[in-house]
């Protein structure tokens, strides 16, 4: 089994060099005992000095390492380019702003050998560098955390296998697949995922929703650990609320793609309306009780549901007017 580590980068900035250095250190350690892997860095139209940094960091690596450029912007476009160019049949996708712990690659390779029938693997993602003070409304580890934004993945201390559901699977900065899953289920949908000028995310959401219909499972690899930063520009309410609004829109798009039936009133999906009122009441109650983290959590729920209803209405209205077109567009 040959493995390709695929690092996706766009304007990696100060985090890119550290990601490459910690990745290279771990890969070099693994190289001492096995050489059946490569590193492929996909640069997605960077406008900073990323290309020169990448070349400097990988040029003298003892293992096979190369760069490709994908100018079609969007993380899923870059992932699909990496998938196409990769030599390996075991593919590990990572971001370019993480720090790799020692033993990361060995843990993935061990899991791939341990679970030959499993096609999807989830590595551990911990909160890394925090570039600023934590505001009193932001819960990072408690019951009101938003691990879909402050990215975290932790399914326990021991290896295990879980069923993939739309809400349970690996996370983008640290995940692995056998090539066979893409041959069965298709590649990443480029209509989803962050891109310049848009905080409508869902790069993995549609893919894992698709895999859930294949009755797929994933192996949890607790020792394949990376640290993911919380960046300065992300530590503000507006960023979180815009991201959550985007998550609502993504959820509605996926429901539309799957043809999920829904009762409507004036074009609005009925069951979402009482959910919105409940979230509004919970937000108000927590605000009056001066519970900042809980209040912000439910404010976020309001934004998710408003995003869902907004996108869902657009999709419904357009389909009524143009029933034969594909309306999933970049927004």
LOVEXLO-245522 format. One line per field, with one value per residue (C-alpha): x, y, z. Coordinates in steps of 0.05 Angstrom, whole numbers, always signed. Layout:
x: c(X_...) .
y: c(Y_...) .
z: c(Z_...) .
! end
This chain:
x: c(+0_+29_+9_+4_+0_-37_-29_-76_-50_-74_-36_-9_+27_+65_+32_+55_+128_+114_+64_+115_+171_+132_+103_+172_+201_+148_+154_+230_+222_+176_+223_+274_+230_+189_+192_+124_+97_+102_+83_+42_+30_-27_-23_-91_-73_-33_-16_+36_+104_+75_+108_+178_+167_+142_+200_+251_+221_+213_+270_+319_+270_+295_+226_+189_+158_+128_+84_+26_-14_-90_-115_-189_-203_-236_-211_-249_-220_-151_-169_-193_-129_-89_-131_-118_-43_-29_+9_-19_-81_-82_-93_-85_-112_-86_-88_-27_-38_-31_+25_+39_+53_+107_+80_+25_+39_+57_-11_-48_-8_-19_-94_-97_-64_-109_-174_-165_-241_-248_-242_-247_-202_-206_-145_-146_-150_-133_-137_-67_-41_-94_-76_-110_-150_-211_-274_-324_-376_-331_-333_-275_-283_-349_-422_-429_-368_-371_-322_-346_-312_-259_-241_-233_-240_-238_-274_-238_-171_-177_-182_-253_-299_-360_-416_-412_-472_-482_-461_-407_-343_-272_-256_-221_-153_-135_-171_-153_-186_-172_-177_-232_-282_-276_-284_-349_-378_-346_-299_-308_-363_-332_-398_-382_-326_-293_-265_-242_-300_-346_-355_-405_-368_-388_-328_-333_-407_-435_-384_-397_-472_-462_-421_-475_-520_-467_-472_-397_-358_-295_-237_-217_-141_-128_-52_-53_-53_-48_-58_-103_-97_-150_-129_-134_-183_-229_-237_-296_-372_-384_-336_-371_-441_-425_-395_-457_-503_-463_-470_-545_-543_-500_-549_-606_-567_-553_-626_-645_-594_-621_-693_-712_-788_-815_-883_-882_-920_-905_-844_-815_-800_-850_-811_-753_-797_-813_-739_-722_-770_-743_-672_-693_-726_-665_-620_-663_-666_-591_-579_-625_-588_-521_-496_-450_-429_-499_-528_-477_-489_-563_-551_-510_-568_-611_-561_-557_-633_-639_-585_-623_-690_-658_-622_-679_-728_-681_-674_-750_-768_-718_-739_-811_-792_-740_-752_-700_-638_-586_-590_-534_-491_-431_-458) .
y: c(+0_+66_+130_+202_+258_+315_+383_+437_+509_+578_+638_+597_+657_+646_+579_+545_+539_+508_+460_+437_+432_+390_+348_+336_+318_+264_+237_+234_+194_+145_+142_+106_+44_+48_+88_+74_+145_+214_+286_+325_+399_+430_+506_+536_+602_+633_+707_+709_+675_+605_+574_+596_+572_+504_+495_+514_+466_+404_+410_+370_+319_+247_+222_+239_+309_+353_+413_+423_+486_+486_+554_+538_+569_+529_+476_+420_+438_+433_+366_+337_+360_+325_+263_+262_+273_+228_+164_+129_+88_+111_+186_+232_+303_+358_+433_+479_+514_+455_+427_+353_+311_+258_+190_+221_+184_+119_+121_+127_+73_+27_+40_+26_-42_-55_-41_-67_-64_+9_+64_+127_+148_+206_+236_+276_+352_+393_+468_+496_+566_+618_+686_+730_+732_+687_+729_+710_+689_+636_+566_+524_+459_+459_+444_+507_+498_+502_+449_+460_+528_+522_+456_+396_+321_+275_+208_+181_+153_+86_+66_+51_+46_+91_+97_+158_+204_+275_+298_+247_+237_+263_+337_+370_+388_+315_+258_+198_+154_+94_+113_+61_+105_+158_+106_+84_+151_+204_+261_+324_+370_+436_+473_+469_+497_+562_+605_+678_+724_+670_+641_+590_+527_+454_+427_+360_+364_+343_+288_+256_+263_+226_+172_+163_+138_+85_+59_+75_+74_+109_+88_+135_+142_+177_+178_+215_+282_+353_+421_+470_+545_+595_+656_+728_+747_+690_+712_+758_+750_+770_+717_+662_+686_+691_+621_+594_+628_+594_+526_+535_+550_+489_+445_+471_+460_+388_+376_+405_+361_+299_+318_+317_+328_+385_+415_+490_+554_+613_+574_+565_+496_+490_+449_+498_+557_+532_+512_+585_+611_+562_+585_+658_+645_+606_+664_+714_+672_+661_+736_+755_+705_+736_+668_+693_+627_+597_+662_+663_+590_+602_+666_+621_+573_+630_+647_+574_+570_+637_+614_+550_+584_+636_+586_+537_+591_+611_+539_+527_+592_+580_+508_+530_+579_+536_+463_+435_+473_+460_+519_+501_+561_+594_+642) .
z: c(+0_-22_+15_-8_+43_+8_+40_+15_+17_-1_+27_+85_+115_+179_+193_+129_+146_+214_+183_+131_+182_+232_+176_+147_+215_+225_+154_+160_+225_+190_+130_+174_+176_+112_+47_+16_+18_-13_+4_-47_-33_-73_-76_-91_-125_-69_-76_-19_-17_-6_-67_-47_+24_+1_-46_+7_+59_+16_-34_+8_+37_+34_+14_-50_-45_-98_-111_-159_-171_-176_-199_-194_-125_-70_-22_-57_-124_-93_-59_-125_-159_-105_-113_-188_-181_-121_-132_-70_-57_+15_+15_+76_+69_+114_+119_+116_+183_+230_+273_+268_+330_+329_+306_+264_+199_+234_+269_+203_+170_+229_+227_+152_+165_+226_+189_+118_+105_+127_+74_+116_+175_+224_+259_+323_+318_+380_+391_+379_+381_+402_+373_+425_+489_+493_+499_+554_+502_+469_+497_+471_+509_+546_+527_+484_+440_+364_+340_+269_+271_+325_+293_+339_+331_+391_+395_+455_+476_+442_+369_+347_+287_+280_+230_+185_+192_+167_+236_+253_+213_+204_+199_+140_+170_+186_+149_+106_+54_+11_-62_-70_-33_-86_-141_-107_-83_-127_-111_-70_-94_-116_-104_-29_+13_+33_-22_-27_-11_+17_+87_+62_+81_+79_+40_+75_+96_+29_+20_+87_+78_+12_+46_+99_+43_+27_+98_+106_+171_+193_+237_+293_+297_+364_+357_+290_+325_+298_+329_+293_+309_+327_+288_+309_+255_+275_+348_+337_+338_+266_+239_+279_+262_+187_+188_+224_+175_+120_+155_+154_+80_+66_+104_+62_-3_+15_+33_-35_-71_-36_-52_+22_+25_+69_+84_+68_+82_+36_+13_+83_+110_+167_+217_+217_+238_+309_+316_+300_+353_+405_+390_+396_+464_+489_+466_+503_+566_+568_+556_+613_+658_+637_+613_+557_+528_+526_+498_+442_+427_+417_+379_+333_+327_+305_+250_+228_+222_+187_+138_+126_+114_+69_+25_+26_+2_-55_-77_-73_-110_-165_-175_-182_-236_-271_-253_-302_-279_-227_-179_-131_-143_-111_-59) .
! end
